[in-house]
Amino acid sequence: MIDTVRAEAFKLRTLTSVLVACLTTAALTVGLAWLSGWSVRGALENNPELLVGEVVPEQVGFDAVAYGTAGMVVLGVLAVSSEYTGGQIRASLLATPHRPRLLAAKAAVAASAALTVALVTVPAAFTATQVGLGEHGFALSGMAARPVSGALAGAVAYWVLIALLAAGVTVVVRNAVVPLTLLISLVLALSFYLSMLTDLADYLPDRAGAQMFLMGGPNDTELSPLGGGAVMAAWVAAVWAVAVPLFSRRAA
């Protein structure tokens, strides 16, 4: 199993598209985080009537993190779909005939890549927001204290789970277009609009998982951080429960 994970990690590292996705996600998320803080500071100082409700700097610190989730969708999709281009999956199956083991290695590598990016980007984005807010920002010395530290950990877990979800959906459909279109639409807008129509939308994977790091705001639901994380993890487990037998039975 270790050799399989190493082989999958090597393949992922050599994909330029994956490297670009990770670097772009980190740069854009941190950049948007600073811009979000800067724009809120400008509104507070010049046009406070433009703001809806009270500004909570800790809450604002996670706005860009939510948008950066799209990058984790791309990472999860590329971790799987790249091998279906040109039939490279056949070579992987020759090297590792045990298909569940191969999928487990792919999932482990995708999760590790997402974790690495998240551990760097999430705290950096939160910090950038507070810098942008200036004197209105949250004291960074309090990042290690609850509830901010718990929200930071929740955001990291959310990024890892969304990457795993994207990878699992890609295994099921065997192409990049469907999971990219579906999941990016879901995390950026669709689930929010669906929540206006039915409370059941609160149990969609992205909306439920976001409760792990949201600190109030319009996307807050009745789910607790642990409850939301459990719902999202259940979605990921369900997708992979479908993906593994499908991958094991059908032709490459």
C-alpha positions in Angstrom: 0.0 0.0 0.0 2.8 2.4 0.9 4.4 1.9 -2.6 1.1 2.6 -4.3 0.7 5.8 -2.3 4.2 6.8 -3.2 3.6 6.2 -6.9 0.3 8.2 -6.8 2.0 11.0 -5.0 4.8 11.1 -7.6 2.3 11.2 -10.4 0.3 14.0 -8.7 3.5 16.1 -8.1 4.4 15.8 -11.8 1.1 17.2 -13.0 1.6 20.9 -13.9 -2.1 21.5 -13.8 -2.3 20.4 -10.2 0.6 22.6 -9.2 -1.0 25.6 -11.0 -4.3 24.8 -9.3 -2.7 24.7 -5.8 -0.6 27.9 -6.2 -3.5 29.8 -7.9 -5.9 28.7 -5.1 -3.5 29.9 -2.4 -2.7 33.2 -4.1 -6.2 34.1 -5.1 -7.7 33.2 -1.8 -5.2 35.2 0.2 -5.5 38.1 -2.3 -9.3 38.1 -2.1 -9.1 37.9 1.7 -7.1 41.1 1.9 -9.4 42.8 -0.6 -12.4 41.7 1.4 -11.0 43.2 4.6 -9.8 46.4 2.8 -13.3 46.9 1.2 -15.1 46.4 4.5 -12.7 48.8 6.2 -13.4 51.4 3.5 -17.2 50.9 4.0 -16.9 51.2 7.8 -14.9 54.4 7.5 -16.7 56.1 4.6 -20.1 54.5 3.9 -21.3 52.4 6.8 -24.8 52.5 5.5 -23.7 50.1 2.7 -23.0 47.4 5.2 -25.7 44.9 6.1 -25.7 44.1 9.8 -22.9 44.3 12.3 -19.4 43.6 11.0 -17.7 40.7 12.9 -14.0 40.6 11.9 -13.6 37.0 12.7 -16.6 36.1 10.5 -15.2 38.3 7.6 -11.9 36.4 7.9 -13.5 33.3 6.5 -15.4 34.9 3.5 -12.5 34.3 1.0 -11.9 30.8 2.4 -15.4 29.9 1.3 -14.6 31.1 -2.3 -11.3 29.3 -2.3 -13.2 26.0 -2.0 -13.5 26.0 -5.8 -9.8 25.4 -6.0 -10.1 22.3 -3.9 -12.8 21.0 -6.3 -10.4 21.5 -9.1 -7.6 19.7 -7.2 -9.9 16.7 -6.4 -11.0 16.4 -10.0 -7.5 16.7 -11.5 -6.2 14.1 -9.0 -8.5 11.5 -10.8 -9.4 12.8 -14.2 -5.9 13.3 -15.5 -5.4 9.5 -15.8 -8.5 9.1 -18.0 -6.8 11.4 -20.5 -5.0 9.3 -23.0 -5.8 6.0 -21.2 -3.1 6.3 -18.5 -5.5 4.6 -16.1 -4.6 1.3 -17.9 -1.0 1.6 -16.9 -1.9 2.3 -13.3 -4.1 -0.8 -13.2 -1.3 -2.9 -14.6 1.0 -1.6 -11.9 -1.7 -2.0 -9.2 -4.3 -4.6 -10.2 -6.1 -4.4 -6.8 -8.5 -1.6 -7.7 -9.7 -0.6 -4.2 -6.1 -0.2 -3.1 -5.4 2.0 -6.1 -8.4 4.2 -5.3 -7.5 4.3 -1.6 -4.0 5.6 -2.6 -5.5 8.2 -4.9 -7.8 9.4 -2.2 -5.0 9.5 0.4 -2.8 11.5 -2.0 -5.6 13.9 -2.9 -6.5 14.5 0.7 -2.8 15.1 1.6 -2.4 17.6 -1.2 -5.6 19.4 -0.1 -4.4 19.4 3.5 -1.1 20.9 2.6 -2.7 23.7 0.7 -5.3 24.3 3.3 -2.8 24.4 6.2 -1.0 27.2 4.5 -3.8 29.1 2.8 -6.6 29.2 5.5 -4.6 30.9 8.3 -2.9 33.2 5.7 -6.2 34.2 4.3 -7.7 34.9 7.8 -4.6 37.0 8.6 -4.8 38.9 5.3 -8.4 39.8 6.0 -7.5 41.2 9.4 -4.6 43.2 7.9 -7.0 44.6 5.3 -9.4 45.6 8.0 -6.7 47.5 9.8 -7.8 48.9 13.1 -11.2 47.3 12.7 -9.6 43.8 12.5 -9.4 41.0 14.9 -6.3 40.9 17.1 -4.1 38.2 15.5 -2.7 37.2 18.9 -6.1 35.7 19.5 -6.0 33.3 16.6 -5.0 30.4 18.8 -7.9 30.9 21.1 -11.4 29.5 20.7 -13.6 29.9 18.7 -11.3 31.2 16.0 -8.8 28.2 16.3 -11.7 25.8 16.0 -13.1 27.6 13.0 -9.6 27.6 11.3 -9.4 23.8 11.9 -12.9 23.4 10.6 -12.0 25.3 7.4 -9.0 23.1 6.8 -11.1 20.0 7.3 -13.8 21.4 4.9 -11.2 21.9 2.1 -9.9 18.4 2.5 -13.5 16.9 2.5 -14.5 18.9 -0.6 -11.4 17.7 -2.5 -12.3 14.1 -1.5 -15.9 14.7 -2.6 -14.7 16.0 -6.0 -12.4 13.1 -6.5 -15.1 10.6 -5.7 -17.6 12.1 -8.1 -14.9 12.1 -10.8 -14.3 8.4 -10.3 -18.1 7.8 -10.7 -18.5 9.9 -13.9 -15.0 9.3 -15.3 -14.7 12.9 -16.7 -13.8 16.3 -15.4 -16.5 18.4 -16.8 -19.5 17.1 -14.8 -17.9 17.3 -11.3 -16.3 20.7 -12.1 -19.6 22.2 -13.3 -21.7 20.6 -10.6 -19.6 21.2 -7.6 -18.2 24.6 -8.4 -21.7 25.8 -9.1 -22.8 24.2 -5.8 -20.2 25.7 -3.6 -20.2 29.2 -5.1 -23.9 29.9 -5.4 -26.3 27.0 -6.0 -26.7 25.7 -2.5 -27.3 29.3 -1.2 -30.1 29.9 -3.6 -31.6 26.4 -2.9 -31.6 27.3 0.8 -34.1 30.1 0.0 -36.5 27.5 -1.4 -36.1 24.7 1.2 -34.4 24.0 4.5 -33.3 20.6 3.1 -30.5 22.6 1.3 -28.8 23.0 4.7 -27.9 19.3 4.4 -26.1 19.6 1.1 -22.4 18.7 1.6 -20.9 22.2 1.1 -23.5 24.1 3.1 -23.5 21.6 5.9 -19.7 21.4 6.0 -19.3 25.2 6.0 -20.8 25.2 9.5 -17.4 24.0 10.7 -16.0 27.4 10.1 -18.8 29.9 9.7 -19.1 32.3 12.6 -22.6 33.7 11.9 -23.8 35.4 8.7 -26.4 34.5 6.1 -25.1 31.0 5.5 -25.4 30.0 9.2 -27.8 27.1 9.8 -29.1 25.2 12.8 -26.4 22.5 12.4 -23.6 22.7 14.9 -20.0 22.6 13.6 -19.7 18.9 14.5 -23.1 18.1 13.1 -22.3 19.9 9.8 -18.9 18.2 9.6 -20.6 14.8 10.2 -23.2 15.5 7.4 -20.4 16.5 4.9 -18.3 13.4 5.9 -21.4 11.2 5.3 -21.8 12.7 1.8 -18.1 11.9 1.1 -18.4 8.4 2.4 -21.6 7.8 0.4 -19.9 9.0 -2.9 -16.9 6.8 -2.3 -19.2 3.8 -1.4 -20.6 4.1 -4.9 -17.2 4.9 -6.6 -15.3 1.9 -5.3 -17.5 -0.9 -6.5 -18.1 0.9 -9.8 -14.4 1.3 -10.4 -13.8 -2.3 -9.4 -16.3 -3.7 -11.8 -16.2 -1.7 -15.0 -13.6 -1.7 -17.7 -10.9 0.8 -17.6 
